[in-house]
Amino acid sequence: MKLVFATNNVHKLDEVRNIASQYTEIVSLADIHCFDDIPETADTLEGNALQKAQYVKDHFGFDCFADDTGLEVEALNNEPGVYTARYAGPAHDPEANINKLFHELKDKKNRNARFRTVIALILNEKKYYFEGIVKGIIVEERRGTDGFGYDPIFIPEGYSKTFAELGVNIKNKISHRAIAVNKLISFLSNLPK
């Protein structure tokens, strides 16, 4: 089976291909010659994921899935949430996003947070959703060099290292995206042949 993954984020594409490669072939937007800047204007993760998948279905005709991921920090009323990638502005600058998060948390004792990924799948004209959540804490300084985004400052529950210290192989087994992708794979593998 082939499925288009509606993302322009090469890190996400690599991560999902790594997780799903033995179950389904993940086709990129570039593979279908989609170089559009797909809008993400919804105010929920579910809405943004569906908006991206629907765009590909409407404009290119392919069954497709898309994800949206938010970092939800308890002490900040679950911010940055849907604005995770552009927390410090529209440039999608990971360093600036982390700096802003550190600034917002500087007087807060509660460092509890969670990553939440929602995948929207459009398959045979039907819509399906899959969610993955990983709870953890935000550390006070960057640690580790593997991964991307907020990985250097997030320690998942049950671990003592950040995602960036744990490395891609471990992250791809335990992350919010891995949980959501595995739910997607389980759904696809149980479809009638």
C-alpha positions as CSV (number, residue, x, y, z in Angstrom):
1,M,0.0,0.0,0.0
2,K,1.1,3.6,-0.7
3,L,0.0,6.6,1.2
4,V,0.9,10.3,0.7
5,F,2.1,12.0,3.9
6,A,1.2,15.7,3.6
7,T,4.1,17.3,5.3
8,N,6.9,19.6,4.1
9,N,8.9,18.8,7.3
10,V,11.7,16.5,6.2
11,H,12.4,15.4,9.9
12,K,8.8,14.3,10.3
13,L,8.9,12.5,6.9
14,D,12.0,10.6,7.8
15,E,10.6,9.8,11.3
16,V,7.4,8.4,9.9
17,R,9.1,6.5,7.1
18,N,11.4,5.0,9.7
19,I,8.4,3.8,11.8
20,A,6.1,2.7,9.0
21,S,8.5,1.4,6.3
22,Q,7.8,-2.3,6.7
23,Y,4.0,-1.8,6.6
24,T,3.3,0.8,3.9
25,E,5.2,3.0,1.4
26,I,5.1,6.6,2.5
27,V,5.0,9.0,-0.5
28,S,6.1,12.6,0.0
29,L,4.6,15.7,-1.3
30,A,7.6,16.2,-3.6
31,D,6.9,12.7,-5.0
32,I,3.5,13.8,-6.2
33,H,4.9,17.2,-7.4
34,C,3.1,19.1,-4.6
35,F,5.2,22.1,-3.8
36,D,2.4,24.2,-2.4
37,D,2.5,25.9,1.0
38,I,-0.5,24.0,2.4
39,P,-2.5,26.2,4.9
40,E,-2.7,25.4,8.6
41,T,-5.3,27.8,9.8
42,A,-7.4,25.7,12.1
43,D,-7.4,26.3,15.9
44,T,-7.0,22.6,16.8
45,L,-4.5,19.9,16.0
46,E,-7.3,17.8,14.5
47,G,-8.4,20.7,12.3
48,N,-4.9,21.4,11.0
49,A,-4.2,17.7,10.3
50,L,-7.5,17.3,8.4
51,Q,-7.0,20.6,6.5
52,K,-3.6,19.4,5.2
53,A,-4.9,15.9,4.2
54,Q,-8.0,17.4,2.6
55,Y,-5.9,19.8,0.6
56,V,-3.9,17.0,-1.0
57,K,-7.1,15.0,-1.7
58,D,-8.8,17.9,-3.2
59,H,-5.9,19.2,-5.4
60,F,-4.1,16.0,-6.3
61,G,-6.7,13.2,-5.8
62,F,-4.6,10.9,-3.6
63,D,-5.6,9.2,-0.4
64,C,-3.5,10.9,2.2
65,F,-2.7,11.4,5.8
66,A,-1.3,14.4,7.7
67,D,-0.4,15.1,11.2
68,D,-0.2,18.1,13.5
69,T,1.7,18.0,16.7
70,G,1.5,20.3,19.7
71,L,3.6,20.7,22.8
72,E,1.2,21.4,25.7
73,V,2.8,22.9,28.8
74,E,0.7,22.7,31.9
75,A,1.9,25.9,33.6
76,L,1.2,27.9,30.4
77,N,-2.4,26.8,30.0
78,N,-1.3,24.1,27.4
79,E,0.6,26.6,25.2
80,P,2.1,26.6,22.7
81,G,-0.3,23.9,21.6
82,V,-1.5,24.4,18.0
83,Y,1.1,27.2,17.6
84,T,4.1,24.9,18.6
85,A,6.0,25.3,15.3
86,R,5.5,29.0,15.2
87,Y,5.5,29.9,18.9
88,A,8.1,32.7,18.5
89,G,6.7,33.8,15.1
90,P,5.9,32.7,11.6
91,A,9.5,31.7,10.8
92,H,9.2,28.2,12.3
93,D,12.5,28.9,14.1
94,P,13.2,26.0,16.7
95,E,15.8,28.0,18.6
96,A,13.6,31.1,18.9
97,N,10.7,28.8,20.0
98,I,12.7,27.2,22.7
99,N,14.0,30.6,23.9
100,K,10.5,31.9,24.1
101,L,9.3,28.8,26.1
102,F,12.2,29.2,28.5
103,H,11.3,32.9,29.0
104,E,7.6,32.0,29.6
105,L,8.6,29.3,32.2
106,K,11.3,31.2,34.0
107,D,9.3,31.8,37.2
108,K,7.3,28.6,37.0
109,K,8.0,25.5,39.2
110,N,5.6,23.3,37.3
111,R,7.5,21.9,34.3
112,N,4.9,19.3,33.3
113,A,4.2,19.0,29.6
114,R,3.0,16.6,27.0
115,F,3.5,16.2,23.3
116,R,0.3,15.4,21.4
117,T,0.1,14.2,17.8
118,V,-3.1,13.9,15.8
119,I,-3.1,12.1,12.4
120,A,-6.0,12.7,10.0
121,L,-6.4,10.0,7.3
122,I,-8.5,10.3,4.2
123,L,-9.0,6.9,2.7
124,N,-11.7,5.9,0.3
125,E,-13.6,9.1,0.9
126,K,-13.8,8.5,4.7
127,K,-11.9,10.4,7.5
128,Y,-10.2,8.8,10.4
129,Y,-8.2,10.2,13.3
130,F,-5.3,8.7,15.4
131,E,-3.8,10.3,18.5
132,G,-0.6,9.8,20.3
133,I,0.4,11.4,23.7
134,V,3.6,11.4,25.6
135,K,3.8,13.1,29.0
136,G,7.0,14.5,30.4
137,I,8.8,17.6,31.7
138,I,10.6,20.6,30.2
139,V,14.2,20.8,31.4
140,E,15.9,24.1,32.1
141,E,18.6,23.9,29.5
142,R,19.1,22.2,26.1
143,R,20.4,18.6,26.3
144,G,21.4,16.4,23.4
145,T,21.9,16.9,19.7
146,D,19.7,14.3,18.1
147,G,16.2,15.0,16.9
148,F,14.5,18.3,16.1
149,G,12.2,21.0,17.4
150,Y,11.8,20.8,21.2
151,D,13.5,17.5,21.5
152,P,16.5,18.9,23.4
153,I,14.3,20.2,26.2
154,F,11.7,17.5,26.7
155,I,12.2,14.4,28.9
156,P,9.5,11.8,28.4
157,E,7.9,10.2,31.5
158,G,9.9,7.1,32.7
159,Y,13.2,8.4,31.3
160,S,16.0,10.6,32.5
161,K,17.2,11.9,29.2
162,T,15.7,14.3,26.6
163,F,14.4,13.0,23.3
164,A,17.5,14.6,21.8
165,E,19.7,12.6,24.2
166,L,17.8,9.3,23.7
167,G,18.4,9.3,20.0
168,V,16.2,8.6,17.0
169,N,15.9,4.9,17.4
170,I,14.5,5.1,21.0
171,K,12.4,8.2,20.2
172,N,10.8,6.4,17.2
173,K,9.6,3.6,19.5
174,I,8.1,5.8,22.3
175,S,7.2,9.2,20.9
176,H,3.8,10.8,20.5
177,R,4.2,10.5,16.7
178,A,5.2,6.9,16.9
179,I,2.1,6.1,19.0
180,A,-0.2,7.8,16.5
181,V,1.6,6.3,13.5
182,N,1.4,2.8,15.0
183,K,-2.3,3.3,15.5
184,L,-2.6,4.3,11.8
185,I,-0.5,1.2,10.8
186,S,-2.7,-1.1,13.0
187,F,-5.8,0.3,11.3
188,L,-4.4,-0.1,7.8
189,S,-3.2,-3.6,8.4
190,N,-6.6,-4.7,9.6
191,L,-8.4,-3.4,6.5
192,P,-10.0,-6.1,4.3
193,K,-7.6,-7.0,1.5
